[in-house]
Amino acid sequence: MPSSGKPRVRFAPSPTGYLHVGGARTALFNWLFARHEGGMLLLRIEDTDVERNRPELVEGILEGLRWLGIDWDEGPLFQSRRLPLYREAAERLLASGAAFACYCKAAAYSGADAPEEQEGEGDDEEPKVTRALPCLCRDLSDTERSARQREGMPRAIRFRVPRTDRTGFEDAVFGPRQVENAEIEDFVLLRSNGLPTYQLSVVVDDLDMRITHIIRGADHLSNTPKQVLIYQALGARPPVFAHVPLILGPDRTRLSKRHGATSVGSYAEEGFLPEAFRNFLALPGWSPGDDSEFLRTAEIIQRFSLSGVSRTNAIFDRPKLEWFNTQYLQKLPVEELLPYAEAELKRAGLWEGSRASRDRAWFRQAVDLIRPRTRLLGDFTDWARAFFTDGFGYDTEAREKFWKQEHLPAMLGALAEALAALPEWNHDACEAALRGLAAAEGVKAGLLINATRVAIVGRAVAPPLFDTMVVLGRERVLDRLRRAIPLLGNPPPEG
């Protein structure tokens, strides 16, 4: 393994599911490390598990990474297109005596080396310890092997694990790790159908792709001694291993659907900002060195190091994620929010023909006014409807509560006349006109403020009234006041 130069890391999902939170965090840590060090991130699709793979999910994984803002420098590289490399490596280990031919039935070895040891979406499940049955083929004589070959018996290739000593490695997160070789079964490298197990393919690929650091979930700690043995048998130095803590549900069990959405795509659909999700996802299991929480991506990259990764499993905190999203919606430069708001308005059919589509400065002003009310991007559709279309309705409860005073029609008519006569249309002028009318009529300003708000946006709760009036503009405010006047005092239509 190279000891100098820029690091090369990889993210290696299996297309057996969507990109889940655990896998996304593993990808993020690899990406942050590569970008901090000026290194390279490779994307490898580990698709040799023919029984569990769903090729149609590959694009979903790629879309999840793109949404998250994780770009890769090489790939995607598919293991299914690299099978000759694995077979050649297995035969080389067989020829050197580091491996042996196994003629046991497939059922005797498939459980120990198949799906549960496959590095998939990083769904952060504690590894299942499934020992292979003692293999009777390890010490077959040459005569016995020849007889089985003549009979055409299916042959797998197993690694010949030393029966004495220990196998160890230094982990950048968990420190030195050792295991007694006697506790490691003679694990399968190549199945009788010619397909490699995870243990073989991952080592061959990481060697061939010149991977310098393997950053993956702590559920793979149990796999690592086997892989170290393969590196040694191939005459290669292992890369640096860094196993990151798992992300668990609030009940400290494997994160699953019972804890809510686990697919990254689900959070994209809900309306979370990618950078907010990155910020949230970086902090469980890693510390920037202080109590900072709101960290733009550039700062996270600048601060990231493996020394800051914790050994303690993290808890997925949905309320915290929502807090991060709210912070980003409120604190980002408004220009950065405009593409997201535009996409939401287009999705809701509110963009075409609206002033926002013609006047970028007005659109910026409207989004800046609305965003303090939002937690998710979808909230723009709800709060913004009255800004981007005149075809909105009036909330029934708001009408019943704030349009019941009998003198309101006359007062709103007078307000419309006062607003129409203003020499300038701004916050202070609008406020002075409304409060002056309230004083002249001998009513509290709140009565007019609430009735006007319902008239111009259709609801009782909205951004500050006079700011809203400025953004809507004089003509729309006057039209809406005049449209509402005949409705005051009348019960809302049923249904």
N, C-alpha and C positions, 0 to 999 in steps of 0.2 A: 504494500500500500504506500502511495507517495507520502513522503514526510515533509515536503516543501511545496510551495506554490499555493494557489487559492483552493479552498475547500470545495468539494463536490458532494452534494447531498441529494437525496431522492425522496419523493413521496410515491408510495407504491400501493394504491388501492386495488381491490378486487371488484369486478362488476357483479357482485352478488347482492347489492343493495344500493340505495342512494348514498350520496355523501352525507354522512351523519356528523353530529357535533364532535365526537371523539376524533374521527378521521380529519375533520376540518381543522381542529386544533393541532393535530400532528403535522398537517400540511403547513399551517401557519408558522409553527416553530421552525420547520425546515426552511421556509421562505425567509423568515426574519433572520435566521442565522446566515443564510447565503447572502442576503442583501447587506447585512452588517459587515460581513467579512469580505465582500466583493467577490463571492464565489458563484457557483453554478447550482441551479436546482433542476433535477431531472424528474420527469413524470413517467412512471412505469406502470403499465396496467398488467396486473398479475392474474391472468385469465386462463390458467391451465387446469383449473378445477371444472371440468366439463359438466359435471352433474349439477353444480350450484350456480355457475356463471349465467348471467343474463346480458348478452352483448348489447341489447338495446339500452342498458343502463349506463354504458360508457359515456354517451353524450350528456346524460344527466349529471354525472360526476364532473365532467369538464365544465358544464354550465355552472355548477355550484362553485367550482374554483374560480371561474371568471367573475361571477357575481361577488365573491369574497375579495376579489382584487389580487388573487395569487396567480402571478404569471410564472411560467417555467421557461427554462433556457434550452432544454432539449426534450424531445418526445412529442406526443406520447409514444413510448416504446412498448410493444406488446410481447409478452412472454410466449404466447402461442405461436409466434413467428420465429422463435429462437430455439425450438426443440432440439435441433442437432447439437447445439452447444452443450446442453445439459446431458444428452446421451454420451457425447464424447468425454465429458468430465467424469461421468459415472464409470465408463469403461477404463479410463485412466486410473481411477482409484481402485478398480477391480484388478487391473494388471499389476499395480504396485503392492497389492496385498492389504491395502487400507480398507478394502471392501470385499464382500464375498457374494456369490450367487445364492439366492434364496429360492427354494422351490415350494415353500409353504403356500397353502391356498390363500387367495387374496384376503379373505375374511380374517386371516390371522394377523394381518399387518395394516389393513386399511384404516382401522380405527385410530391407530397411534400416530399416523402421519398425514391424515387427510384433513377434512374441513376444519377441525378445531384448532389446528396449528397454522392454518392459512392466515396470512396477514391481510385482513380485508379492509373494511371501512374504518377500522380503528374504533369499533363500537365499544371498546373499553370493557371487555368482559374478562373477569379473572380466568386464567387458563384452566382448562380441564385436564387433569392429570390422568391420562389413559395409557397404561403401560402395555407394550406389545407382549405377547406371549413369548416365553423363552424360545429362541430360534434353534432348531435342531440342525440347521444347515451350516452353521458356522464352522464346525469341525468335520465336515464330510471329507472323506478321502478322495483322492483324484479318481479312483475307480468308481466310487459312488456318484461323483459329479458327472463323470462320463456316461454312466448308465442313465442318469436322469436326462442328460442332453439327447442321448439316442432315442429315448422314449418321447422326446418332444414336449417335455413338461414345461409349462410357463415358468419364466424366470424373472424374479425381481432382483435388484441389487441393494444389499444392506451395507451400512457402514460397520466396520469391525471396531467397536469401541474397546479401548484398552480396559482390562479388568482390574488394573491397579492404578495408583496415583490419583491425582485430581486434575480437573480442568478449570482454569480460572481466567478472568479478564478484569480489566479496570473499567468501571463505568463512570462516565463523566458526571453523573447525577448521584448514583447510589454507592459509588466507591468500589473497592475490591470485592469481587464475588468469586466463590469457588464452589465446586460440587464434586463429590466423589464419583469417579468414573463408574464404579460398581452400581451407582444409582441410575445410570443412563443405559437404556436399552439399545440393542443393535438396531438402530433406526433405519428405515427404508430411504434410499436415495432415488431409485428409479423403480417405478411400479412395473408389473409384468406387461402392462399395455403400452409401455414406452413413455409414459408421462412422468415427469419429475415430481417429487414431493416439494413442499415449500422449503424444507431445509436445504436441499441441493440447489434449486433454482435461484434462491435469494443470494446464496454465496457466489454462484457462477456469475450472476448478473452484476452484483456489486463489484466483483473483481474486474469483469469485462468493461464495466462503465466507470471504473477508477473512482469509486465512491470512497471518500476519506472519512466521513462521519455518518453514522447511522442513528438518526433521531426518530424514535418510535415509542409507542406506548409501553408502559411498564408491564403489561400483560405478556410481553415478549421476552422478559428476563429469563424465563425457563427455557426458551428456545436457544438462547445465545450460546451456552456451552457446546451444544451439538454443532452449531455453526463454526465455533472456534476450532473444534476438532477437524472440520472439513478444511478450513483455511490452512491449518497446520499440515494436513495430509497432502494438500496441493502445493505445499512449499511457499505459501503466501502469508504475509503479516496481516492480521485482521485490522479493519478500520477502527476508529474511535467509536465506541458505543455510548449512547446517551438515551436512557430510558426515562420518559417523562411520565409524571403521575397521571392516573386515570381521572376522568370526569364522571362522577356518580350523581344519582338523583338525590333529592333532599333526604330520602330515607337511607342513604348510603348504600344503595344497591345499584346494580348496573342500570345506566340511563336507558329508559325504554319508553314506549308509547304511553304507558300509564303515568309518566311524569309530564306528558305533553308532547309537543312536536320534537322530533329528534333529527329530522332531515333539514339540512341547510336550506334547501329549496322552500321549505315551509315558512321559514323566517323571512325569506325574500318576498314570498307572496303576502305575508302579513303586513309588510311595509316597514321593515327595519332597514336602516341605512347600512350599507356594507362596512363603512369605516367604524360605525358604532359597534357593529357585531365584531369586527376585528379587535377593537379596543377591549371589549368585554371578554372575548375569547382568549386574549393574550394573558390576562391577569390571573385566572385560576391556574395555579401551578408555577407561576413565574412572578418575580418581584423586580421592579425597576430600581430597587435600592432605597426607596423612600415610600411615603404614603400617597404618592401621586396616583390618581385614577384616570382623570380625563387626559388622555395622551393621544395626540395626533399620530398617525402612522409613521411619519418621518421621525418623530421622537422615539417611538418604540423601536424602530430599526436602529437608531443611534445608540440606544441604551441596551439592546438585547445581548445577552450572553448566556451560555449554558451554566455558568456559575450561579446565575440567579434562579435557576429552575429548582423547585422544591421536590422533596421526596414524598410529600404528603398528598394523598388523593384530594382532588378538588370537588366541590359541590356545585352543580348547575343551579344558578339562582335566577329564575325567570324575572322576578321583580327588579333585580339589579340590571338585567339586560334592558328592561323597559326604561329604567332610570338613565342608562347610558344613551339610549336612543333619544330620549327627551332632551338630554344635555346637548347632543349633537344637533338636533333640530333647532335648538335655541341659540347655540353658540357659533355654528359654522358661518363663515361669510355667506351672505344670502346668495351670491352668485353661484356657490357650490350646490345650493339646494334647488336652483331653478330647473335643471334637467330632470330631477326626481319629481318635482311638483308638476312639470309639464307632462311627464309620462303618466302620472296619476289622473290628471285632467283629461288626457286623451283616452285613457282606459274608461273613464266615466262618461265620455262623450261631451265634455264641457269645453273642449279646446277650440275646435274649428268654429270660426266665426266670432269668437270672443275677442274682446279688446286685447287680451293677453297675447293672442296669436299675431297681433299687428303692432303692439306697442311694448317693446321689451322693458323700457324704463317703468311703465305702469305695472307690468307684471312683477318686476322686482319689488316695487312698492307694496303691491298686494300681498305677495308671499311673506314679506317682512312683517306685515301687520298681522297676518293669520298665524304664523308659525308658533307664537307663544302658547297657542291653544292646542297644539298638536302633540301627540305621543307617538303616532305611527304615520307613515306617509299617507295611508288611506284617509286619515283625518282631514287632509286637504280637501278631499272631495266633499266631505260633510260640511266643514266650516266655510269652504270657498264657494259653495253653490250660488249664493246670492251675489257674489262678486263677479262671477263669470257667466251668469245667465240671469235673465229677468224672469224666467219661467220657474219661479220657486213658489211654494205654498206657505201658509201661515200655520205655525204650531198652535194646535187647539188650546192647550193649557195656557199658552202665552196670551192668546186672544181673550180667553175668559178672565184672565187675571189683570191684564193691563189695558184692555179696550172697553171697560164697562162704565167709565165715567161719562155721564150724559153730555157734558160740554166739550168732550174731546173732538168731535167732528169740526166744530167751529174753531177750536184752538189749533188743530193741525192745519186747517185751511189758512188761518192767520200766520202760522209758522211758515207755511209754504210761501206766502206773500213776502214775509220778512226775509227769508233766505234768498228769494228771487231778486230782492232789491239790494243785496249786499254788493258793495263795490269790489270786494276781493273775496275769494273762496279759500278760506284756510281754517285751521282748527279754532283759533281764538275768535274769529268772526262768527263762525257757526255757533260756538258756545255762547257768545254774548247775545246773539239773536234769540236763542232758545231761552236763556235765563232771563233776558229782558222781558220776553213775552210772558213767562211764568209769573214774574213779579207784577206785571201789569194786570194779569188775570187773577192775582191773589191765590195762586196755587203753588205747591212745592215743585221745584224744578224736576224732581225725580219722577213725578207723574208724566210730564212731557217727555223726559228722557226715555222712560220705559216704553211709552206708547210709540214714540218715534222709532225706537230700535226695532220693535216688532213690525212696524210699517215698512222699513227699508231693508230688513234682512229676514223677516219672517219668524224670528225666534227671540226668546227672552235673554239668552246668553250669547254674547258675541264679543268681538274685539271692542275696545273703547269707542263709544258712539261717535265722537267728533272726528277721531282719526278715520273711522269707517266712512263718514260722510265725505271727508276730503278725498279718500281713495275712490269712492264711487263716483264722485263728481257732481256738480250742481244739477245737471240735467236729469241724471238718473234718480237722485234724491227727490227732486221735485215731482217727477213722474210717479214715483212710488208713494209719496205722501198723498198725492191726488187720487191714486188708484185705491189707496186704503180707506180714504174718508167715507165712501158709501158703505163700507163694510163695518164701520165702527157701530157698536151697539146692536148689531145683528148677530144672531147665533150662527156659529160656523155650520156649514152644511154637513149633514150626517154622512158617515162613511168616508 
